[in-house]
Amino acid sequence: MNRLLALTVAITMLSGLYGLTLSLSGAYQDITDEYGGGAYFGIKADIIVGLLPILKARGFLMEVDFSDGTPMHFGTFTGTDLLINVPMAAPVQPYLVAGFWYHKDLYMTIKGGLGAEMGFGNMSGYLEYNLNFVSPDQGDSYMPMNIMGGLRFPLKLGL
């Protein structure tokens, strides 16, 4: 019973003031052809959890890359980013992106970028630019650039 109460309180807190948001996006990845396979398109789904008024955590739920071999990634938090909002009294809200991913025995990625979000009623659209530093376990490091845009939908889970 205590676990059920704790779970209910946690879900209510996360979906209350700062909330949960589902994000669906398209990304034009490796636009500088750093990896050597050419630029490619990808589709992503992620969930964003508001931690503080200016700080959010984004966890990737699904990613499909339409490059050679079409790699797919499924699962909760296959990558995690922090979104740091820049408070402004304007319809467009800019933010900074910082991320770290580690894929065991494959590579480590450190991510930095800029983004902007604009609300449209009960959803918002966003555009984001990322520069990644990728360090594979074997081979040379590289720095691909990505442009991503999509829609964000708030999830209403409160009691």
Long-range contacts (C-beta under 8 A, 24 or more apart in sequence): 8-159, 11-157, 12-157, 12-158, 12-159, 14-49, 14-50, 14-157, 15-155, 15-156, 15-157, 15-158, 16-158, 17-50, 18-49, 18-50, 18-51, 18-52, 18-53, 18-56, 19-50, 19-154, 19-155, 20-47, 20-48, 20-49, 20-50, 20-154, 20-155, 20-157, 21-47, 21-48, 21-50, 21-56, 21-152, 21-153, 21-154, 21-155, 22-46, 22-47, 22-48, 22-152, 22-153, 22-154, 22-155, 23-47, 23-48, 23-58, 23-126, 23-150, 23-151, 23-152, 23-153, 24-150, 24-151, 24-153, 25-126, 25-148, 25-149, 25-150, 25-151, 26-148, 26-149, 26-150, 27-146, 27-147, 27-148, 27-149, 28-146, 28-147, 28-148, 29-65, 29-67, 29-144, 29-146, 30-67, 30-144, 30-145, 30-146, 31-144, 31-145, 31-146, 31-147, 32-143, 32-144, 32-145, 34-142, 34-143, 34-144, 34-145, 35-134, 35-142, 35-144, 37-67, 37-68, 38-67, 40-65, 40-66, 40-67, 41-65, 41-66, 42-66, 42-67, 44-148, 44-150, 47-155, 48-83, 48-152, 53-85, 54-84, 54-85, 54-86, 54-87, 55-82, 55-83, 55-84, 55-85, 56-82, 56-83, 56-85, 57-81, 57-82, 57-83, 58-82, 58-83, 79-109, 81-111, 83-115, 91-118, 91-119, 92-116, 92-117, 92-118, 93-117, 93-118, 97-128, 97-130, 99-130, 105-137, 106-136, 106-137, 107-134, 107-135, 107-136, 107-137, 108-134, 108-135, 109-133, 109-134, 109-135, 113-146, 117-152, 122-153, 122-154, 123-151, 123-152, 123-153, 123-154, 124-151, 124-152, 125-149, 125-150, 125-151, 125-152, 126-150, 126-151, 126-152
